[in-house]
Structure formats: structure tokens, C-alpha cells
Amino acid sequence: MTDLLSVLSIAREGTSVNSSGEASLSATAKSRLQAMMGDNPMVSFAVLCVAAAGQGQAKMEKAYADYEDTTDYYKDVNKYAQEAAEKQRDADDQDKATSMSAGMIAFCDNNNIGYSTKGGDKKHNEDEWQSLRDGLDSEKNIASTDMKMAGAKFDQAAKDCDSAQQMAVDCVKKNTDVFGTLAKTL
């Protein structure tokens, strides 16, 4: 009998998921799964069902990784938005420009978030901080929407994975019942 755990592993590891969430099997995984199918249509169907469950797991893992990435980005945007608010208060209290932290500069540069370069430095007065805060707040809103969408994709991938796993379990159970009945009649 075909080792269905191996089928699951081959399908999960041989699956790549593109940015739109579509899964595809590598040529190597396809040929390995085809070799495991043999001539028995019931075994072949069981292999296909379990392979679908493996692909579902791969899609769910990718969706979860995407969700974690968007959550981390949202946290970073929020962190620098809070830092900008503190720096703006300091600039107002001290009545002088305050400097951006190296981390904030790197984050803004890496994510194309504009900030004032007036005076050729990274110091900002209260108004310049407000402009940066507005940009970070806008980015935070976008990141929040992205996070919600990534969460919804993960939820859907988890449901699809559960359905594929249930289909695989049902298929294996039916095959076991059929083989059991055949064994009794022969």
C-alpha cells in the first residue's frame, strides 16, 4: 500500500505558492506522486486527495507567513509613528528641531516614506514632524488594510486546507471499507 504520509510530505514540500496564492507542484513532485499511484484507481484517487491536502497545507503556511510579514510591518509603522509624535512634542517643548533616529531614517528610506530634508539634516521642527506623522499615519492605514486582507487570505487557506484534509480522510476511509469488503468476499 502507498505510504500516504509520504504523499502528504511530497505534496507539501513540492508545492510553490505564487503571490496571488495559486499553488503548483514541481515536476519532481508530480513524477514522484505519479509513481506512487500505481494501477489501482482507488489508490490513485487516495494519493490525489492526500496530495491536495498537502498543497492546502503549503498554501496555508504561505498565507500565514504573509500575514506575519504584514503584522510586523504594521508594528514597525506604528512604532515610528509613536516616535515621531514624541519627537514632535520634544521639538515643541524645547522650541528647537529634534533629530530622527537612525532606525526611523532607515525605515522611511527602505519603505519610500518621505520626510523633510530641509537644512540638509535629519532634524525637524514641529511642522516637519507633523508632515512625517501624516505620512506614517497614511502608511499605517494602508498596512492595517493589508494586514486585514492577509488575515482573510489565511483564514480562507485554513478552510481550504481543512476541506482538503477531510476529503483525504474520507477517501482513505472509503478505500479501507472497500478493501475490507473485498477481503471478506474473496
C-alpha positions as CSV (number, residue, x, y, z in Angstrom):
1,M,0.0,0.0,0.0
2,T,1.2,3.5,-0.7
3,D,2.6,5.5,2.2
4,L,0.1,8.4,2.4
5,L,2.2,10.3,4.9
6,S,5.0,10.4,2.3
7,V,2.4,11.6,-0.3
8,L,1.5,14.4,2.1
9,S,5.1,15.4,2.6
10,I,6.0,15.3,-1.1
11,A,3.0,17.4,-2.0
12,R,3.6,19.9,0.8
13,E,7.4,20.3,0.1
14,G,6.9,20.2,-3.7
15,T,4.4,22.9,-3.8
16,S,5.2,26.5,-4.6
17,V,2.7,29.2,-4.0
18,N,2.8,32.4,-6.1
19,S,1.9,35.9,-4.8
20,S,-1.7,35.5,-5.8
21,G,-2.0,32.3,-3.7
22,E,-2.1,29.8,-6.5
23,A,-0.3,26.6,-5.8
24,S,1.6,24.4,-8.3
25,L,3.6,21.2,-7.9
26,S,7.2,20.9,-9.1
27,A,7.9,18.5,-11.9
28,T,9.8,16.3,-9.5
29,A,6.9,16.1,-7.0
30,K,4.5,15.3,-9.8
31,S,6.6,12.4,-11.1
32,R,7.1,11.1,-7.6
33,L,3.4,11.2,-6.9
34,Q,2.5,9.6,-10.2
35,A,4.9,6.8,-9.5
36,M,3.2,6.2,-6.1
37,M,-0.3,5.9,-7.8
38,G,0.2,2.6,-9.5
39,D,-2.5,1.0,-11.5
40,N,-5.3,0.9,-8.8
41,P,-7.7,3.8,-9.4
42,M,-8.8,3.8,-5.8
43,V,-5.2,4.2,-4.6
44,S,-4.6,6.8,-7.3
45,F,-7.6,8.8,-6.0
46,A,-6.4,8.5,-2.4
47,V,-3.0,9.8,-3.5
48,L,-4.6,12.7,-5.3
49,C,-6.8,13.6,-2.3
50,V,-3.8,13.4,0.1
51,A,-1.7,15.4,-2.3
52,A,-4.4,18.1,-2.4
53,A,-4.3,18.2,1.4
54,G,-0.5,18.7,1.2
55,Q,-0.9,21.5,-1.3
56,G,-3.5,23.0,1.1
57,Q,-1.0,22.9,3.9
58,A,1.6,24.7,1.8
59,K,-0.9,27.4,0.8
60,M,-1.9,27.9,4.4
61,E,1.8,28.1,5.5
62,K,2.5,30.7,2.8
63,A,-0.6,32.7,3.8
64,Y,0.4,32.7,7.5
65,A,3.9,33.9,6.6
66,D,2.4,36.7,4.5
67,Y,0.1,37.6,7.5
68,E,3.1,37.6,9.9
69,D,5.0,39.9,7.5
70,T,2.2,42.4,7.2
71,T,1.7,42.3,11.0
72,D,5.4,43.0,11.6
73,Y,5.3,45.9,9.1
74,Y,2.3,47.4,10.8
75,K,4.0,47.2,14.2
76,D,7.1,49.0,12.7
77,V,5.0,51.7,11.2
78,N,3.2,52.2,14.5
79,K,6.4,52.3,16.4
80,Y,7.9,55.0,14.2
81,A,4.6,57.0,14.2
82,Q,4.7,57.0,18.0
83,E,8.4,58.0,18.0
84,A,7.6,60.9,15.6
85,A,4.8,62.1,17.9
86,E,7.3,62.1,20.8
87,K,9.9,63.9,18.8
88,Q,7.3,66.5,17.7
89,R,6.3,67.1,21.4
90,D,10.0,67.5,22.2
91,A,10.5,69.9,19.4
92,D,7.6,72.0,20.6
93,D,8.6,71.8,24.3
94,Q,12.2,72.7,23.6
95,D,11.4,75.2,20.8
96,K,14.1,73.7,18.6
97,A,14.4,71.0,16.0
98,T,14.9,67.4,17.1
99,S,16.6,64.6,15.1
100,M,15.2,61.5,13.5
101,S,16.7,58.2,14.9
102,A,18.8,56.1,12.7
103,G,16.2,53.4,12.8
104,M,13.5,55.8,11.6
105,I,15.6,57.1,8.8
106,A,16.4,53.6,7.6
107,F,12.7,52.5,7.9
108,C,11.5,55.6,6.0
109,D,14.2,55.2,3.3
110,N,13.5,51.5,2.8
111,N,9.8,52.0,2.5
112,N,9.7,55.2,0.5
113,I,8.1,57.2,3.3
114,G,9.1,60.9,2.6
115,Y,10.5,63.2,5.3
116,S,11.9,66.7,5.2
117,T,15.5,67.2,4.2
118,K,15.2,71.0,4.7
119,G,18.5,72.3,6.0
120,G,20.4,69.2,4.7
121,D,20.0,67.4,8.0
122,K,17.5,65.0,9.6
123,K,16.4,67.5,12.2
124,H,12.7,68.5,12.2
125,N,10.7,71.3,13.7
126,E,7.2,70.8,14.9
127,D,5.6,71.3,11.4
128,E,8.1,69.0,9.7
129,W,7.4,66.3,12.3
130,Q,3.6,66.8,11.6
131,S,4.2,66.2,7.9
132,L,6.2,63.0,8.7
133,R,3.5,61.9,11.2
134,D,0.8,62.4,8.5
135,G,2.8,60.2,6.1
136,L,3.3,57.5,8.7
137,D,-0.4,57.6,9.6
138,S,-1.3,57.1,6.0
139,E,1.1,54.2,5.8
140,K,-0.3,52.8,9.0
141,N,-3.8,52.8,7.4
142,I,-2.5,51.0,4.3
143,A,-0.7,48.5,6.5
144,S,-3.8,47.9,8.5
145,T,-5.8,47.2,5.4
146,D,-3.0,44.9,4.1
147,M,-3.0,43.1,7.4
148,K,-6.8,42.5,7.3
149,M,-6.6,41.2,3.8
150,A,-3.7,38.9,4.7
151,G,-5.7,37.6,7.7
152,A,-8.7,36.9,5.4
153,K,-6.4,35.0,3.0
154,F,-5.0,33.0,5.8
155,D,-8.5,32.2,7.1
156,Q,-9.6,31.1,3.6
157,A,-6.4,29.0,3.1
158,A,-7.0,27.3,6.5
159,K,-10.6,26.5,5.5
160,D,-9.4,25.1,2.1
161,C,-6.8,23.0,3.9
162,D,-9.3,21.6,6.3
163,S,-11.6,20.7,3.5
164,A,-8.8,19.0,1.5
165,Q,-7.7,17.1,4.6
166,Q,-11.3,16.0,5.3
167,M,-11.6,14.9,1.7
168,A,-8.4,12.9,2.1
169,V,-9.6,11.3,5.3
170,D,-13.0,10.4,3.7
171,C,-11.2,8.9,0.7
172,V,-8.9,6.8,2.7
173,K,-11.8,5.6,4.9
174,K,-13.8,4.7,1.8
175,N,-10.8,2.8,0.3
176,T,-10.3,0.9,3.6
177,D,-14.0,0.0,3.7
178,V,-13.9,-1.2,0.1
179,F,-10.7,-3.2,0.6
180,G,-12.2,-4.7,3.8
181,T,-15.4,-5.7,2.0
182,L,-13.3,-7.2,-0.9
183,A,-11.2,-9.2,1.6
184,K,-14.3,-10.6,3.2
185,T,-15.9,-11.7,-0.1
186,L,-12.7,-13.3,-1.5
